[in-house]
Amino acid sequence: MNKTPNLAQGRPYLAIPGPSVIPDAVLQAMHRAAPNIYAGELVEMMPGLTADLKRIARTAHHVAMYTGNGHAAWEASLANVIQPGDKVLVPATGRFGIGWSECARLQGAEVEVLDFGKQSPMDMEKIADALRADKAHEIKAVLAVHVDTSTSIRNDIAALRGVLDAEGHPALLMADCIASLGCDIFEMDAWGVDVMVTGCQKGLMVPPGMSFVFFNDKAEAARAKLPRVSWYWDWTPRAHAEEFFQYHAGTAPTHHLYGLRTALDMIHAEGVEQVWARHATLARAVWAACEAWSTGGSFAMNVSDRAHRSNAVTSLRLQSPNATALRDFVERQLGLTLGIGLGMAPPGDPSWHGFFRLGHMGHVNGHMIMGMLGGIEAGLRGLGVDHGAGALDAAADVIGGNA
Ligand SMILES: *Cc1c(COP(=O)(O)O)cnc(C)c1O
């Protein structure tokens, strides 16, 4: 025996922040002959899907379904509330906030970005200043990413509602919950969110390909004032999913709908609040390990304050040897895939290799998180990376209920 045999054979673990791990039950639900799209089970399934999606978003209002990923939901949400020349305000805390702002700009909006950088949450004072400066109330919408998956910063959306209310500003509050839905606590109606977008491949545990735009009556009234709305993105017919796939939007994403049905059954069987609590505890285990690793060498967490960290994703730095070396090692040698850094440094710039992310969203449990963290510890040791000790002990204390 000259060296460690390759240990990657066996079930691979994709621990990236989307797409997330797909439950076997979801895959099995999708493995079927093509169903009739005009009558029968698939059509009858639709009202239950919309009701169960709304229970996760904690809204009594409307949801429109799209055959498209999160970028499609970005585009759809804007197509229903702004027209060229309208102003939008984007308080950005990472690549995804910037991305939604670019989407708005390309739809003709006049975009004001408040860039809060990559390590701190939205500064509510600065947002209040921007709203106060808009005396004519030209800003039609505030586009806020709840959890920015690039930085893993979680923003306080309820506080943002408070700022809009305190300033008496009528702009729509639009939230991107693509990373956070089903992982971090989110209350659409209680927090006064007018429009929320999400995708199916993160907390909702379905392969990428569907997305959802939730909207309330205030947003619907803004939609009604537009002179025209794109035929495809219009949310009005899509809010009646039981008919729209047959008459308005072309072929339904048949197998995704079956997968979604099973995923929603799993979430509601566990209970949305219990799903949040599971993610919160698993995230605390991840943080405990990462905080321990950060006490030595070049390992560092991107977000220092626990109150602003996401329960779905953790953004990290490792410079020597860099994160790319660690990701390559654990993937090749252990069958564990970690997420690349996103938006923290330009691709092509050597510092890009110093960033990586852990996905802990959706179908993950205690042994998987211990396995992911154990895999990272093995990688750090295998590569001889200088790092703080005690990470696995700290995580085990959280998972074991001792922390
Ligand atoms: C993943 C993600 C997106 C983009 O979703 P896609 O399905 O990749 O288009 C947008 N915003 C956030 C916060 C995300 O996590």
Ligand as a Chemical Component Dictionary entry (heavy atoms), coordinates in Angstrom:
data_LIG
# 
_chem_comp.id                   LIG 
_chem_comp.type                 NON-POLYMER 
_chem_comp.pdbx_formal_charge   0 
_chem_comp.three_letter_code    LIG 
# 
loop_
_chem_comp_atom.comp_id 
_chem_comp_atom.atom_id 
_chem_comp_atom.alt_atom_id 
_chem_comp_atom.type_symbol 
_chem_comp_atom.charge 
_chem_comp_atom.model_Cartn_x 
_chem_comp_atom.model_Cartn_y 
_chem_comp_atom.model_Cartn_z 
_chem_comp_atom.pdbx_ordinal 
LIG C1 C1 C 0 -30.130 30.514 -6.906  1  
LIG C2 C2 C 0 -30.530 31.926 -6.723  2  
LIG C3 C3 C 0 -30.965 32.735 -7.782  3  
LIG C4 C4 C 0 -30.966 32.254 -9.192  4  
LIG O1 O1 O 0 -31.774 31.147 -9.386  5  
LIG P1 P1 P 0 -31.561 30.278 -10.697 6  
LIG O2 O2 O 0 -32.559 29.184 -10.560 7  
LIG O3 O3 O 0 -30.157 29.809 -10.684 8  
LIG O4 O4 O 0 -31.849 31.159 -11.873 9  
LIG C5 C5 C 0 -31.375 34.014 -7.495  10 
LIG N1 N1 N 0 -31.364 34.502 -6.251  11 
LIG C6 C6 C 0 -30.917 33.769 -5.218  12 
LIG C7 C7 C 0 -30.917 34.373 -3.849  13 
LIG C8 C8 C 0 -30.492 32.464 -5.420  14 
LIG O5 O5 O 0 -30.049 31.734 -4.380  15 
# 
loop_
_chem_comp_bond.comp_id 
_chem_comp_bond.atom_id_1 
_chem_comp_bond.atom_id_2 
_chem_comp_bond.value_order 
_chem_comp_bond.pdbx_ordinal 
LIG C1 C2 SING 1  
LIG C2 C3 SING 2  
LIG C2 C8 DOUB 3  
LIG C3 C4 SING 4  
LIG C3 C5 DOUB 5  
LIG C4 O1 SING 6  
LIG O1 P1 SING 7  
LIG P1 O2 DOUB 8  
LIG P1 O3 SING 9  
LIG P1 O4 SING 10 
LIG C5 N1 SING 11 
LIG N1 C6 DOUB 12 
LIG C6 C7 SING 13 
LIG C6 C8 SING 14 
LIG C8 O5 SING 15 
# 
